Amino acid sequence: MNNKLRLLRLKKGFSQESIAFELGISQKSYSNIENGKTELKNDRIIKLAEILEVNPCVICPILKHCNPSQNYE
């Protein structure tokens, strides 16, 4: 998941700082997420998916409330 987040972020042209700001966390906290030091809860996965404009299942395929057919874009 962690490398996937980094690639999705870079594809959109976002910095770690901008994603962190949108999530309401520090850049260091977001860096810890990308580096696998911090796990995301469902609500953060959903918010991150909104920011990156992808289905939450792209970020975490085992998300409890994941519906692969739902269009989040």
C-alpha positions in Angstrom: 0.0 0.0 0.0 2.7 2.5 0.9 4.5 2.6 -2.5 1.1 2.8 -4.1 0.3 5.9 -2.1 3.5 7.5 -3.2 3.0 6.7 -6.8 -0.6 7.9 -6.8 0.5 11.2 -5.0 3.3 11.8 -7.5 1.0 11.0 -10.5 -1.4 13.8 -9.3 1.6 16.1 -8.8 0.9 16.5 -5.0 3.6 17.0 -2.4 3.5 15.2 0.9 2.9 18.6 2.5 -0.2 19.2 0.4 -1.7 15.8 1.1 -0.9 16.2 4.8 -2.7 19.6 4.8 -5.8 18.1 3.2 -5.8 15.3 5.8 -5.3 17.7 8.7 -2.0 16.1 9.8 1.7 17.1 9.7 3.9 16.3 6.8 5.9 14.0 9.1 2.8 12.0 9.9 2.0 11.6 6.2 5.5 10.6 5.5 5.1 7.9 8.2 2.0 6.6 6.4 3.9 6.4 3.1 6.8 4.7 4.8 4.6 2.1 6.4 5.2 3.3 10.0 1.6 4.3 10.5 -1.6 2.4 9.4 -4.6 4.3 8.1 -8.1 3.9 9.6 -11.0 3.6 7.2 -12.0 7.3 7.4 -8.5 8.4 6.5 -8.4 6.0 3.6 -11.6 7.3 2.3 -10.5 10.9 2.6 -7.2 10.1 1.0 -9.0 8.4 -1.9 -11.1 11.6 -2.4 -8.0 13.7 -2.5 -6.2 11.4 -5.0 -9.5 10.9 -6.9 -9.4 7.1 -6.8 -11.6 4.4 -5.4 -10.7 3.6 -1.8 -10.1 0.0 -2.9 -7.1 1.2 -5.0 -5.5 2.4 -1.7 -6.6 -0.5 0.5 -8.3 -3.5 -1.1 -9.3 -4.9 2.2 -11.2 -1.8 3.4 -14.3 -2.9 5.4 -16.6 -0.6 3.5 -15.0 -1.0 0.1 -17.3 -1.3 -2.9 -15.1 -1.8 -6.0 -18.1 -1.0 -8.3 -18.8 2.4 -6.7 -17.5 5.4 -8.6 -15.6 7.8 -6.4 -14.2 9.9 -9.2 
